[in-house]
């Protein structure tokens, strides 16, 4: 274990996952074949080492009272220097970190956080709240610019307890630094679950989910972390802001809604009361094939508007299905599932399949029948982990690890996600394929792949999630790889907003989604109102400068890797 103040398992600082994890032989073969299919034969060299990075000395001295919680070790500074976006991983491959955090703080209490804010006010430092560091949009990057004397990344991993469980109301008070597996392990002993599973679940925290309005795996009803928040406690530079614990309230604008999605610009989310669920004991699932994307989308719309609320309703277009090894590129696939802690789901799955059948879908009824039942073993080990659904599930969970190979090999492999109303979806889907597909071909000078899946569904529209693979460099030239990605990313931002969608459905704004995205999407008056609220809570502009909005008094703008 490298020198660190962290208490958690050592991370792979240059990629996704833990340091002691690696792709299997089968996975290495798979991703090598994918790269070769794009015309990239370059084999990655040795991964970066900590000693490859030249880090500037901290620009401020650690005061004696904070010395025990402040670290300037290479491991701590580098693991907090970027998030996990494609651009972040490329720059790590380049051994480039010109703006590392000066210090990384590991507070043990709210008193420690308050002391850090006092120190930041005295020194003109910026503070960046840090959960698991899984941001894919520049949300935790210390390159803040402006007149800041230093940047301190504040890691809340020691504030990771489930403080209290209210089984009667089915809720729990959980600290903001708790990782997904940590909080679920404690809730399991009470036979309860938060049931919020983003792809980053293993590495991300409750506070990060709330701050970024994270989306979980579940496709309908409870989709964003917003749906689970009962109350929030936030430490701001001006004091504590804590909402009352209530199931609902009509008392003016919601303080919770102000804190949810604030992305570290207002303060630190130290704890929250979260609505829980009983652990599911009934499940039903199906994998449904469709001849084309329009008929599949029509089926999903029917299911979403029938108030059936499936736990999973992932629609993969033909190319996405092929990439995941569950199709030949000619058919779309709907991965459909229901779950309940209270009742069998025969009627729900039957009605959903009836709708799918009316739209041209086909499925294995025997597999559906095997998925039905009422035991925990079936929920954890049942039919949903077999066949096409199981194959997709495995690919989904392992996909972030593939970039550890593909990026240094010279392959651009990235995603962007959005949402759109049903009436506009067909035109939107074709428009994205045309606009972004054209840029992919122009930028790379060769064929590229652009696929789509639905991650979440609503009665008024889906959340399409696009994946693209392209040649970045056939020689492993990381600088040209980054330049090509940048053009594609900006074009994607511009396309989704220009065609009427949102620049992000659940990946947050950060710095990267501001450019040609959020800055154009958000109403001007709203942004001005939010800026005014921020000045009240953070008058010196110390909190995460450049995220969401500018900090003009300190000269901090969006900066980041997409800045012209």
N, C-alpha and C positions, 0 to 999 in steps of 0.2 A: 504494500500500500504506500503510495507516495505521501509526502509530508502534507498534512491537511488538518483543518479543524472540523471537517465533516465527519459525521458518525455513520454515514451510509456506505453501502457497497461501492467499490471503486467503479467509476463510469469510464466508458470509452470516450475520452475527451475529444477525439477527432471525428466521431461518427455517432451512430445510434446504438443504444444498449449499454451493457456493462463490459468492463475491460476483459473479463474472462469468458465472454461469449464470442462465438464466431459462426460464420455460415457453415452448414454441413457440406460434405462433399457433393451431395445431390443438389443443394442450393447453389453452390459455386458453379456447377455444371449448367444449371438452369440460367443463371444470370449471364454467364459467359456466352451461352447460346443466344440470349436476347441481344447482347452487345454485337455479336457476330452477325445476327440477322439485320442489324442496322448498318453493317459495314465497318464496325469498330473491332479491330483485332488486338488492340493494345492491352497488355497485361499490367495491372497495377504493380508499382514497386513497393518498397517497405512503407508502412504507415508512419505518420509523423510521431516524433518523440517530444517529450516536454523540453528537452535541451535544444531542440531545433528552433525554439522561439526566443527572440531577443525582446525582453519586456523592459520598458522604461521603469525607473525607480518611482515609488509612490511620491506624489507631489505634495502631500501633507504628512506630518508626523502623527502617529497614533498616540492619543493622550493616554496617560497611565490608567485612568479609570475604564478605558475601553480596550486596553491591550489584550485582555484575555479572550475577547470575542472577535478581534480583527486579525485577518490573515493576509499575508502578501506572498504566500508560496506560489510557485509556478502552477502547480496543479489547480489550486483554488482559483487563481486569477484567470487561467485559460478556460477552465470549465464554466466560468461565469462571463466570459468575454463575448460569446455568441449564443444564439439559440440553436435550433435544429432545422433551419431552412436550407434549401439547396445551396443558396449563396453562402451561408455560414459554413457548410461542409466543404465547399470549394476553397474558400479562403483559408480554412484550416489545412487543407491539402497543400496550399501555397505557402504554408508556414507564415501567414500574414496576420498579425494582430497589432496594429499600430496604436489602437486606443483601448488597451486593457483596463479593467477597473483598477483603480489605485489600491483599494482594499476590498476584501470580501468580509462582510460581517456575518456572524452566526449568533444572533441574539437568543438568549434563553428565556426572556420574559418581555412583557410590554414595557417595563421600566428600561430595559436595554434599548428598545426601539426609541423610546422618548429621549434617551441620552444620545443616541445616534442623530436624531433630528436636531438636538441642541448643537451637537458638534458640526453638523452640516450648515446650520445657520451661522455659526462662528467662522467657518472656513470658506463659505461659498461653495460647498460641495453639492453635487447632485446625488440623490438616493434612488436606486432602482430596485423595487421589490422583486424578489426572485423565488419562485416556487420550485418547479422541477427543471426549468430552462428549456422546455419543449416548444417554445414559440417558433412558428414558421413564418413570421412577418416582421422581424426586427423589434419585437416587443421588449427585449431585455438587453439590447445592445448598448454598451457604455459610450459609444461615439455620439455625444450629445452636443458638442460644439458650444457656442456661446461663451460667456465669461465665467464658467464654472472652474473653481480652483482644483477640484478633484471629483472623481466619481466613485461612489461606494455601492457595490452590489450587496443587497441585504437578503441573505438566504434564511428562510423561516423554518428550516427542517427540524429544529429542536422544539418548535411549537406544533406538535404533531399528535396530541392526545384526543381521544373521545372523552370529553369532560363529564358528560351526563347523558343518560338515556331516559326519555319519558315514554314508556311503553304504552301508557294509556292514550296519549295523543299521537303516538307513533312518530317520535321525533328525537333528534339527538343534537347536543351541543358539541361541535367539533372544531378543533383549532385549525387555523388556515394552512399550516405547514404539513398537514397529514397527507401522505401519499395515498393513492387509491387503494393499494393492497393493505396498507396499514389500517385505514378506517374500516374497510370491509372485514378484516380479520377480527376487529373488536366488535363490530355489529353482529357478526355471525354467531357469537356466543349468546346473543339475545334473540336469535332466530329472525333478525331483521337485516335489511340491506338498503343502501342508498340507491342502488341499481342505476348508477351513472357510470358508463364505461366508454370514455373516448378511446381512440386508438392509442393515445399516450398514457392510458390508465396506469400502467406500471410505474411510470416515471413522473407523473404530474400530480399536483396537489389541489386540495379543496379550494384554497385561496386563489390559486391560479385559475381554476375553473370558473369561480365567481367573477374574478376580475376581467376575464376574457369572454364571458358568456359562452362557455364551452358547450358543445353538443356531444351527446353520448351516442352509443350504438342504436338505441331504441328509436324506431322510425316514426312513431306517431304518439300522440297524447303527451308523454313526458319526453321532450326532445332536447331542450336546453337545460342547463343547470338552473336557470331562472325558475323553472317549474318546481324545484325542490327547496328553494330558499324560503324559510319562515322569518328569519331576522338576521341582520348582519351587524357586527361590531367592527368599526374601522378607526384606527389611530391616524389622525391627520396632524399636520404641523400646528394647527390651532386647537387641538384637543380631540377628545373622543366623540365620535358620532355613532350612535347605536340605535337601531330601530326597535320598536316594541314587538315582542313575539305575539303574532296574531295569525289566525288562519286566513284572514282577509280584512281589508279596511278600505273604506271610501273617504278617509280623512285627507283630502287634498292629494297633491302629487306624492308618489311613493318615495320615501327615503331609500328603500331597498333598491328601487329601480335606478336611482342615482348612483349608488355604489356598485351595483352589478354592471359589468362592462366598462368600468372606469380605467382599467388597464394600468393601475399603479400611479395614475396622475393626481389622485386626491389623497391617498394615504395607504396604510397597510391594513389589509383584511386579516385580523388576528383570530377571529372565531365567528362561527355562524350556527344558528339553529337550523337544522335541515330536516325536511319531511322525509320519512322513511316508508318502506314497504315491507310487508311480510315476504319471506323468501318463497319463491314460486315452487309449486309442487305439481302443477299440471302444465303440459306443453303439447302443442300441435305444430307441425311444420310440413312444408311442401316446396318442391322445386318445379317451377312451371316454365315450360318452353313456349316461345312465341315466334311466329314467322318473321316479324320485323319490329322495329322500335315503336312506330305509331300505334300498332295494335296493343303492344305491351303497356305503353303509357296510358292508353285508354282504359285498360283493365285496372291499373294502379289508381287512376282518378276515380273509377267506380268504387273501388275498395275504400279509398280515403273518404269518400263522401257518403259511405254507408254506415259511418260511425262504428266500425268494427274494431278500430284501434289496434292493428297488429303490432307486436313488439319488434318485428323485423319485416321490412318490405323493401328490400334492396333490388332494384331493377338494374341489370347490366345490359348495356347495348351489345350488339353482336361482337364488336371488337374487344370490349371489356371482358365479355364472357370467354373469348378465346385466350386473352392474356392470362386469365385465371385458370386455364385448363379445364373449363366446363362448357366448351362449345367449339365449333369449327369455324366461327366467323360469319355464319349465315343466320343464326337464330339469337334472339334476345332471351335472357334468363331472369325470372323473378324468384328471388329467395324469400320465402314467406314463412312467418312463424307467429304464433300466439303463445302467451304464457299467463298463468294465473295462480295465485295462492289459495283461491277460494272454490273454483268450480271447473269441471271438465270443459273442454273447448271444441267438442265435436261440432256444435252448431255454428260456431264462429268460422272454423276452417272450411266447413261445408259451404257456407254462404260466400266466403271469399273466393273459393274455387269455382262456384257457380258463376260469379261475375267474370272471373278469368276465362272460363270456358266460353262464355258468350262473346268474348273478344278474340277467340281463336287460340287460347292457351291449351296446353296438354301436359299431363303429369302422370306419375306412377302412383296409382291409388293405393297399391300395397304398401309403399313407403309411407304414405300419409297415415294409413291405418296403424302401422307399427309405431308411428310417432306419438300416438294418442295414449294417454295413461295418467296415472295419478301418483307416481312415486318420485322422490328426489333423484333416484338413480336415473330415471328417464330424462329428467331435466338436465342433469350433468353429463350423461353418457349415452344419450339416446340417438334416435335416427337423425336428428339435426346435425350431428357430427359426422354423418356418413354421406356418401354420394356427392352430388354437385354442391349441396349446401355446405357439407364438411370441407370440401376442397376449397370453396370460396373463403370460408372462415379462416382456414389455415393461411391462405395467401394474403388475406387482409391483415392478419396479425403479424406476419413475417415481412411484409412489404417494406417497412422502414429500414430493416436490416439490409435489404438488397442494395440500397444506395451506398453502403459502406464499400461495396465492390464496384458498382456501376459508375459512381462519381470519379474516382481516380482512374478508371478505365477510359474516361472521356465521353461517357453517355450522359446526356441531359435527361433526367427522369424526375418529373415534378408534377404537381397538381394545382388546380384552382377550383374553388367551389362557390356556389351562388344559390339563389332561389328566384323563382319566377312564377307568376300566376298561370293557371292552366290555359286560359284563353290565349296566352302569348307563347306557350311552351314550344309548339311545333316550329314556329318561325325563329324563336330564340335558339333552339337546338341546332337548326340548320345554319343560322347566322354565325354561331360560335364555331361550328365546324368549318365554315367557309373562311371567316376572318382569321381565326387563330391558325387553322390549317395552312392558309396561304402564307402567313408570317413564318410558320415553321419551315415550309419549303424554301422560302426566300432566304431566311437566315442561315439555314444549314446547307443549302445547295443540293439537297437530296431528299428522298422520301422520309417522312416522319409519321408517327402514329399518334392519333388523338382519339381517346375513348371516353365514354361517359357512363356513370351509374347514378342512381338516385340513392342518397344516404338517408333522407328524411322525406316524409310526405305530410301534406296538410290538405284539408278539404278544398282550399283555394289555390293550391299549387305544390310543386315538388321542389326539392333542393338538389339540383344536378351537380355532380362532382366529376370534374374532368381530369384525366391523366394524360400526360404526353411524354413520349420517348423520342429523342432526336440525337443526331450526331453533334456532339460538342467539339470534339477534337479526336482525330484518328491517331494522334501521337501522344495524347495525354497532356497537352498544353492547357493548363488550368486557366490562364489568363483569357485565351480565346473562348474557352468553355463558358467562363463567367460572362463575357461580353455577349455571347449569343443568347445565353439564358436571360440576360437583362432585357434584351429586345423582345423576347417572347413574353416575359412576365409583364412588361409594360403594355404590350398589345392585348394580353388577356385582361388586365385591369380595365383598359379602355373599352374593350369589346363587351364585357359583361354589364358595365354601367351604361354604355351607349345603347345597348339593346334592351334596357329596362330592368336588368337584374340588380342584385346587390354585389358589391365587391367582395363580400365575405358573408357566408351563412353562419359559420361557427369557428373560423380560424382567427378571429379578432382583426383589428386594424393595425396596431403597432405603428411602425414607420413605413413599411414597404407597401401597405395597402392604401396609404394616403395618396400616393402619386397616381394621377389619372383614375382615381377611384373614390375613396371616401371624401376627399376634399371637394369633389364635384357632386357626390351623392347627397351628403348631409346638407340640410337647409342652412343658409347663411345665418339666419337669425338664431337658429338652435345652437350653432357653433359659438356664436357670440354670447348667448346665454350661458352655455357650459363654461366658456372662458371666464365669465364673471363669477360663477359659482366656484371655479377653481381658485381664483384670486382670493376669495373669502377664506377658503380652507388652507391654501398654500400661498400666502402672499409673496414669499421670496422665490417661488417657482423651483423648489428643490426636487419635487417628485417627478421622476421619469420624464425629463424634458424631451419634446419632439414627438412623443406618442399622442395620437388623436388630434392634438392641436399644437400650434406654436406657443412658445413662451417669449413673446417679443421683448419684454422688459429685460430679459437675460440674453437675448440674441440667439435663442435656441429654436431651430426649425426642424423640419422632418428629417433632414440629412439622410443617412442610410445608403445602402448599396444601389438604390434606384435613382438617386439624385442626379440630374443632368449636370 
